[in-house]
Amino acid sequence: MSRSAMTIATTPTPSMRRIIRTRDENCIICNSLYTDIAHFVARSKGGLAIEENLILLCRNHHNMYDSGDQDIKHYIIDYLSKHYENWHETNLVYSKWEY
């Protein structure tokens, strides 16, 4: 079965995973070595698998973020904004129609 364009666009490739692990090294919040790659804009909401949307979080902080923790959300926004000059979350969502 073939994967949809959205599934492909929101799934990090092995090379993208290496880029994120090189950039972040550990959990960006607590520096834990045991991390997951997390989407700032969730895959379920069309969050793209691009550098500007992916961060390393430990399981605890990933769960807290997914549960709506606003402090972690703001920390991630600050972190990504420092790495990407024109970072804005509206640029992180899959769009079938690019104009």
Beta strands, then each sheet from edge to edge (+ up, - down):
strand 1: 35-39
strand 2: 54-58
sheet 1: 1+ 2-
end
